């Protein structure tokens, strides 16, 4: 394992819904799924990026009180959280595959800055920018 950030988390409204979305529609795999009382530690990862995990966190006990959890859920649903970036080999191909799987896209693929990018949201409202890898001449 290399040094650096190993896990970054996002808030989701339902961990099972998020797990299914990231596995079935985005192509991630589950890394860790364990329960400790009411707390569930659930992480997924891109199959080509084994040193990084995306934590799918449910706001609430034991980390947040009910009012804070409700406020966080509302912010996520509005798309107010910082966007995430997914790098893909071919943005147009990934867009076609994910759209056919039912992913809600907020932006169709667009050519700019020497590559192609598109935007989508997960079922909780988290925004993603999907960017195609730059091809070297």
C-alpha positions in Angstrom: 0.0 0.0 0.0 1.3 3.5 -0.8 1.2 6.5 1.5 -1.4 9.2 1.1 -5.2 9.4 1.3 -6.7 5.9 1.5 -10.3 6.6 2.1 -12.5 9.6 1.3 -16.2 9.6 2.3 -19.4 10.9 1.0 -22.8 11.0 2.7 -25.6 8.9 1.3 -29.3 8.6 2.2 -29.3 4.8 2.2 -26.2 2.7 2.2 -27.7 -0.3 0.5 -29.0 1.9 -2.3 -25.6 3.6 -2.7 -23.8 0.2 -2.6 -26.0 -1.1 -5.4 -25.6 2.1 -7.5 -21.8 2.2 -7.3 -21.4 -1.5 -8.0 -24.1 -2.0 -10.6 -24.1 1.3 -12.5 -20.6 2.8 -12.0 -18.6 -0.5 -11.9 -17.0 -0.2 -8.4 -16.5 -3.2 -6.1 -17.1 -3.4 -2.4 -13.9 -3.2 -0.3 -15.3 -3.3 3.2 -18.8 -3.8 4.6 -18.9 -4.4 8.4 -21.3 -3.4 11.2 -20.4 -2.4 14.7 -23.7 -2.0 16.5 -25.8 0.5 14.6 -22.8 1.8 12.7 -22.0 0.3 9.2 -18.5 0.9 7.7 -19.1 0.5 3.9 -16.4 1.3 1.3 -16.2 0.7 -2.4 -13.4 1.2 -4.8 -12.7 1.4 -8.5 -11.3 -2.0 -9.6 -8.2 -0.3 -11.2 -7.5 1.7 -8.1 -6.9 -0.7 -5.2 -5.2 1.9 -2.9 -8.2 4.2 -2.6 -11.6 3.6 -1.1 -14.8 5.7 -1.3 -16.7 5.5 2.0 -20.5 5.5 1.8 -21.5 7.1 5.1 -24.9 7.4 6.6 -25.3 10.6 8.6 -26.5 9.9 12.1 -25.7 8.1 15.3 -23.1 7.7 16.7 -21.4 10.5 14.8 -24.3 13.0 14.4 -27.4 13.9 16.3 -30.7 13.7 14.5 -30.9 17.4 13.6 -27.4 17.4 12.1 -28.1 14.1 10.2 -31.3 15.7 8.7 -29.4 18.8 7.7 -26.6 16.8 6.0 -29.2 14.7 4.1 -30.9 17.8 2.8 -27.6 19.4 1.7 -26.6 16.2 -0.2 -30.0 15.9 -1.8 -29.7 19.5 -3.1 -26.3 18.7 -4.7 -24.6 21.1 -2.3 -21.6 18.9 -1.4 -18.4 19.3 -3.4 -18.3 17.3 -6.6 -16.3 14.2 -7.1 -14.2 13.3 -10.2 -14.2 9.9 -11.9 -11.5 9.4 -14.5 -12.4 7.0 -17.2 -10.7 5.6 -20.3 -13.5 6.8 -22.7 -16.0 9.3 -21.4 -18.5 8.8 -24.3 -18.4 5.0 -23.9 -18.8 5.2 -20.1 -21.6 7.7 -20.5 -23.5 5.4 -22.9 -23.0 2.3 -20.6 -24.0 4.2 -17.4 -27.0 6.0 -19.0 -28.3 2.7 -20.3 -28.0 1.4 -16.7 -30.2 4.3 -15.4 -27.7 6.8 -14.2 -29.1 10.4 -14.0 -26.7 12.6 -16.0 -26.7 16.3 -15.5 -24.4 17.0 -18.4 -23.9 15.0 -21.7 -20.3 14.5 -22.8 -18.6 17.7 -24.0 -15.2 18.2 -25.5 -13.1 20.8 -23.7 -9.6 21.3 -22.3 -8.2 18.5 -24.5 -10.6 15.8 -23.2 -14.2 14.9 -22.9 -16.3 15.2 -19.7 -19.8 14.6 -18.5 -21.7 15.1 -15.2 -23.9 12.7 -13.2 -25.5 12.4 -9.7 -25.8 9.4 -7.5 -29.2 8.5 -5.9 -28.4 10.6 -2.8 -27.6 13.7 -4.9 -23.8 13.7 -4.8 -22.5 15.3 -8.0 -19.8 13.7 -10.1 -17.7 15.0 -13.0 -16.6 12.1 -15.3 -13.5 12.9 -17.3 -11.9 10.9 -20.1 -8.2 10.3 -19.9 -6.2 12.4 -22.2 -4.8 10.6 -25.1 -1.1 11.1 -25.7 -0.1 11.7 -29.4 
